[in-house]
Amino acid sequence: MRPLSIGEEHPRDPGLYRYEWLRWLAVPTALVITVPSYLVLGIQLPWLLLLSILAVVVGSNFFLLKCNQIVERYPQRTVTLFLLLDLILFTTLLYFTGGAHNPFTTLYLLFITVAILLLPSATGWLMVFACTLSFIALFSSGHVLSSHTGAMTCCSDMSGHLQGMVIALCVTGCGIVFFVSSVSRDHRRRKDALQQLDQEIQESREISGLATLAASVAHELATPLGTIAIVSRDLEQFDRDSGASFREDARLIREEVERCRQVLMKLGEETSLASEEQPVPIDESLFRDEFPLFLNQSLYQRLSIKIDRGFGSIPLPPHGFFFALAVLVKNAFDASAPDQTVTVEWLRTRENIQFLVRDTGSGMSREFTEQLGKPFFTGKKKGTGMGLGLFLVRTFCEHHSGHLSFQSEVGRGTTATMKFPISRS
């Protein structure tokens, strides 16, 4: 297991891994501060102690990497133990490098910040108490920071201490900002991911409900509609035999029955997009063989098809894909004049494959296109559409990591685009 990059999110416990990164950054930060202090300012430092502490930090970091299963099982206990270890190491280093005079005592605030963000409130208060006791213990230190020659001391007076506080404050602030912003960003990403997952679950439930509704409606209405159809035929026969004027009523009954049957058939077709189906490579030959089955012959003959030479194939469930494309094509013909053609164009880019359905109809306003794809929203006349087709097409695209979008201009037509990413093995 490797340490994460600074901008990367870990899927399990982001706070623990941000703290791990903070411990890795502590090693080069300590070297950046101490080496110039020794070479430029001439401050005498306990190098053996310093290198020993850094070795413990590096060794414990490798322990976190090697024993990641145990660490991820008990993340809060791990953070607590390593915070206490770091507190002991840091206090020991300060004790032998000036004690309370060392301006880097402000780094105790970083320990408190980590505890507050990653641990329960009780542990946060415990860390405040531990840091306070550690700082008090530094007052008993008799060690001072001196030069190589011993002719001067550093940070032993108020002026030197305040000058060192500038650097210490900068380091402490950078550590707090890095850790807090990283953890906050990880939590925002997880929150967004959870919201997206909730939305997908809700849409799946809606689709399942639609399929159940379709089956229930078809089952409940099939028998009475059949009975009505039989009665209407009997009425027509009775009209011919008796001369009574039931013919118009019988004709109206049969028309309404046929209308109900068409609604049931349409509902069954549209909800079929929600069925499970294994993906197969969709290529030009499969398209030309299968797609005409989803359109009547007159519409297919008016269709203009353009396929990119470098299209290749893309794995998708064939029935769902062709039906989704047929919904877009039928909508395009509904929005076009009888003498106008509809164009289906397949384009391939480096990242995705796009399926464009273009018409030259009356077009739509931006406000109207923003509503497309919402369940039960339709621009068709009452009784000719239920507002489920585009909703199921959009859900089909999103279920297969794709995207459905519309571009339209009033008076100039509409372009519907299904876009699917190219999988990279």
Residue pairs with C-beta under 8 A, 6 or more apart in sequence:
1 65
1 66
1 68
2 65
3 17
3 20
3 21
3 24
3 61
3 65
4 10
4 17
4 20
4 21
6 21
6 182
9 185
9 186
9 189
9 190
10 16
10 17
10 186
12 72
13 72
13 75
14 182
14 183
14 186
14 187
14 190
15 75
15 79
15 117
15 118
15 183
15 186
16 71
16 72
16 75
16 78
16 79
16 118
18 179
18 182
18 183
18 186
19 79
19 82
19 114
19 118
19 179
20 61
20 64
21 182
22 114
22 175
22 178
22 179
23 57
23 60
23 61
23 82
23 86
24 61
25 175
25 178
26 57
27 54
27 57
27 58
29 171
30 50
30 54
31 54
33 104
33 167
33 171
34 45
34 50
37 43
37 45
38 44
38 45
41 147
41 154
42 147
42 148
42 149
43 145
43 146
43 147
43 154
44 145
44 146
44 147
44 148
44 150
45 97
45 145
46 96
46 97
49 92
49 93
49 96
50 93
53 89
53 92
53 93
56 85
56 89
57 86
57 89
60 82
60 85
64 71
64 78
64 82
71 78
76 118
76 119
76 120
76 123
79 114
79 115
79 118
79 119
80 119
80 123
83 111
83 114
83 115
83 119
83 127
84 130
86 111
87 111
87 127
87 130
87 131
87 134
90 107
90 108
90 111
90 134
91 134
91 137
91 138
94 102
94 104
94 105
94 138
94 141
95 137
95 138
95 141
95 143
96 141
96 143
97 143
97 145
98 141
98 143
98 144
98 145
98 154
98 155
98 156
99 138
99 139
99 140
99 141
99 142
99 143
99 144
100 135
100 138
100 139
100 141
101 144
101 145
101 155
101 156
101 161
102 138
102 145
102 155
102 164
103 155
103 161
103 162
103 163
103 164
103 165
103 167
103 168
104 164
104 168
104 171
104 172
105 135
105 138
105 168
106 165
106 168
106 169
106 172
107 168
107 171
107 172
107 175
108 131
108 134
108 135
109 172
109 176
110 172
110 175
110 176
110 179
111 127
111 131
112 124
112 127
112 128
112 131
113 176
113 179
113 180
114 179
115 123
115 124
115 126
115 127
115 128
116 124
116 127
117 179
117 180
117 183
118 183
119 127
144 153
144 154
144 155
144 156
145 153
145 154
145 155
145 156
146 152
146 153
146 154
147 153
147 154
153 160
154 160
154 164
155 161
155 164
200 398
203 395
203 398
206 375
207 271
207 273
207 274
207 392
207 395
208 274
210 270
210 271
210 274
210 388
210 392
211 271
211 274
211 275
213 267
213 271
214 264
214 267
214 268
214 270
214 271
217 264
217 267
218 264
218 267
218 268
221 260
221 264
222 264
225 257
225 260
225 261
228 253
228 257
229 254
229 257
231 253
232 250
232 251
232 253
232 254
232 257
233 250
233 254
235 246
235 249
235 250
235 253
236 246
236 247
236 250
236 251
238 244
238 246
239 245
239 246
239 247
239 250
259 383
263 386
266 386
267 386
267 388
269 323
270 327
270 386
270 388
270 389
270 392
271 388
271 392
272 319
272 320
272 323
273 320
273 323
273 324
273 392
273 393
273 395
273 396
274 392
274 395
275 319
275 320
277 317
277 318
277 319
277 320
278 317
279 315
279 316
279 317
279 400
280 286
280 315
280 316
280 317
280 318
281 313
281 314
281 315
282 313
282 314
282 315
282 316
282 318
282 321
283 311
283 312
283 313
284 307
284 311
286 318
287 307
287 322
290 318
290 322
291 300
291 322
291 325
291 326
292 300
293 322
294 322
294 323
294 325
294 326
295 303
295 326
295 329
295 330
299 329
299 330
299 333
302 333
302 341
302 342
303 329
303 341
303 342
303 343
303 344
304 341
304 342
304 343
304 344
305 343
305 344
305 345
306 343
306 344
306 345
306 346
307 345
307 346
308 346
308 347
308 348
310 348
311 346
311 347
311 348
311 353
312 348
314 353
314 420
314 422
315 423
316 400
316 420
317 400
320 396
321 396
324 392
324 393
324 396
324 397
324 418
325 344
325 355
325 357
325 418
327 389
327 390
327 392
327 393
328 357
328 393
328 416
328 418
329 342
329 344
329 357
330 389
331 389
331 390
331 416
332 342
332 357
332 358
332 359
332 361
332 414
332 416
333 342
333 359
334 380
335 359
335 361
335 362
335 413
335 414
336 342
336 359
336 360
336 361
336 413
337 361
340 359
340 360
340 361
342 357
342 358
342 359
343 356
343 357
343 358
343 359
344 355
344 356
344 357
344 358
345 355
345 356
345 358
346 353
346 354
346 355
346 356
347 353
347 354
347 356
348 354
348 422
350 422
351 421
351 422
352 419
352 420
352 421
352 422
353 419
353 420
353 422
354 417
354 418
354 419
354 420
355 417
355 418
355 419
356 415
356 416
356 417
357 415
357 416
357 417
358 413
358 414
358 415
359 413
359 414
359 415
360 412
360 413
361 413
361 414
362 410
362 411
362 413
363 408
363 409
363 410
363 411
363 412
363 413
363 414
364 372
364 379
364 406
364 408
364 410
364 414
365 408
365 410
366 408
368 379
368 408
369 406
369 407
369 408
369 414
371 377
372 390
372 406
373 390
373 391
373 393
373 394
373 404
374 387
374 391
375 387
375 388
375 391
376 386
376 387
376 388
376 391
377 387
377 390
377 391
378 385
378 386
378 387
379 385
390 404
393 404
393 418
394 404
396 402
397 403
397 404
397 418
397 419
397 420
398 404
400 420
401 420
401 421
402 418
402 419
402 420
402 421
403 417
403 418
403 419
404 416
404 417
404 418
404 419
405 416
405 417
405 419
406 414
406 415
406 416
406 417
407 414
407 415
407 417
408 414
408 415
